[in-house]
């Protein structure tokens, strides 16, 4: 088994945590929950809204709520996590009750905004098509005459 794991965590490009002496880490992606120990194969995965947990050599377990992100394992011991939001706490219950709910609500709100924006774009395209179909001159004729009939 190789040396202990080293975790680098950043949120929106800003360093949040740098910790070494980690004996195991747990995370969750679309396929479910997974664990990483020293000597793990290189890995790149997309994280869901969830909690990272890691255990230090001292036996202490730490937690970090993440709002989606990317986790990368290199050289069997380096773990880099890039996420939109991260909150570290030693109390899993507190993270689960408050932070994860807030992160999920933000994701839902952003999805609703994206959907509304897509509906607006679609309506604008429909209106442009309606105007083009109602134009008294074919578009190709207007283009040849410089926009005048």
C-alpha positions in Angstrom: 0.0 0.0 0.0 1.3 3.4 -0.9 1.4 6.6 1.3 -1.7 8.2 2.7 -4.1 10.1 0.5 -3.8 13.9 0.0 -7.0 15.9 -0.7 -7.2 19.2 -2.4 -10.6 20.8 -2.5 -11.6 24.0 -4.3 -14.9 25.8 -4.9 -15.2 27.9 -8.0 -11.4 27.9 -8.4 -10.7 29.0 -4.8 -8.8 26.7 -2.5 -11.0 25.5 0.4 -9.0 22.6 1.9 -5.7 20.9 1.6 -5.3 17.9 3.8 -3.0 14.9 4.0 -2.8 11.8 6.1 -6.1 10.5 4.9 -6.6 6.8 5.0 -9.9 6.6 3.1 -12.4 8.8 1.3 -16.0 8.2 0.3 -18.0 10.1 -2.3 -21.0 9.7 -4.6 -21.5 10.0 -8.3 -24.2 8.9 -10.7 -23.3 5.2 -10.3 -23.6 5.4 -6.5 -21.3 5.7 -3.5 -17.7 4.7 -3.8 -14.6 4.6 -1.7 -10.9 5.5 -2.3 -8.0 4.2 -0.4 -4.2 4.7 -1.0 -3.2 2.9 -4.2 -6.5 3.5 -6.0 -6.4 3.5 -9.8 -6.6 6.9 -11.5 -10.2 8.1 -11.7 -12.2 11.0 -13.0 -15.8 11.3 -12.1 -18.6 13.8 -11.8 -20.0 14.2 -8.3 -23.7 14.7 -7.3 -24.9 17.0 -4.6 -23.7 15.0 -1.6 -21.3 14.6 1.2 -17.6 13.7 0.9 -16.3 11.9 4.0 -12.7 11.1 4.8 -11.0 9.4 7.7 -7.6 10.6 8.9 -4.9 8.3 10.3 -5.9 9.5 13.8 -9.3 8.0 13.3 -11.1 11.3 13.0 -13.8 11.5 10.3 -14.4 14.8 8.5 -17.2 15.8 6.1 -17.8 18.2 3.3 -21.0 18.9 1.5 -20.5 19.6 -2.2 -22.8 21.0 -4.7 -21.9 18.9 -7.7 -18.3 18.8 -8.9 -15.5 16.8 -10.4 -13.3 14.4 -8.4 -10.0 13.2 -9.8 -7.6 10.6 -8.3 -4.0 10.5 -9.7 -1.0 8.5 -8.7 -3.0 6.4 -6.3 -2.9 9.1 -3.6 -3.7 12.6 -4.9 -7.4 13.5 -4.8 -8.5 16.8 -6.3 -12.1 17.9 -6.0 -13.5 21.0 -7.8 -17.0 22.0 -6.9 -19.4 24.9 -7.1 -19.9 25.1 -3.3 -18.3 23.3 -0.4 -19.0 23.4 3.3 -16.8 21.5 5.7 -18.1 20.3 9.0 -17.3 17.6 11.6 -21.0 17.0 12.2 -22.6 14.9 9.5 -26.1 15.4 10.9 -25.8 19.2 10.6 -24.6 19.0 7.0 -27.3 16.6 6.0 -30.1 18.5 7.6 -29.3 22.0 6.4 -26.7 22.3 3.7 -27.7 19.4 1.4 -31.3 20.7 1.4 -30.1 24.1 0.5 -27.8 22.8 -2.2 -30.6 20.7 -3.8 -32.9 23.7 -3.7 -30.4 25.8 -5.5 -29.9 23.2 -8.2 -33.7 23.0 -8.7 -34.0 26.8 -8.9 -31.2 26.9 -11.5 -32.9 24.2 -13.5 -36.2 26.1 -13.4 -34.4 29.2 -14.6 -32.7 27.3 -17.5 -36.1 25.9 -18.5 -37.7 29.3 -18.4 -34.8 30.7 -20.5 -35.2 27.9 -23.1 -39.0 28.5 -23.3 -38.3 32.3 -23.9 -35.8 31.4 -26.7 -38.2 29.0 -28.3 -41.0 31.6 -28.2 -38.7 34.2 -29.8 -37.8 31.8 -32.6 -41.5 31.0 -33.2 -42.3 34.7 -33.4 -39.4 35.3 -35.9 -40.7 32.4 -38.0 -44.2 33.8 -37.9 -42.9 37.2 -39.0 -40.8 35.8 -41.8 -43.8 33.7 -43.1 -46.0 36.8 -43.1 -43.4 39.0 -44.9 -44.9 40.4 -48.2 -41.6 39.7 -50.1 -39.5 36.6 -50.0 -36.4 37.0 -47.9 -34.2 36.1 -50.8 -35.7 39.0 -52.9 -35.2 41.5 -50.1 -31.6 40.4 -49.7 -30.8 41.0 -53.4 -32.4 44.5 -53.4 -30.7 45.6 -50.2 -33.9 45.3 -48.1 -36.1 47.5 -50.3 -38.8 46.2 -52.6 
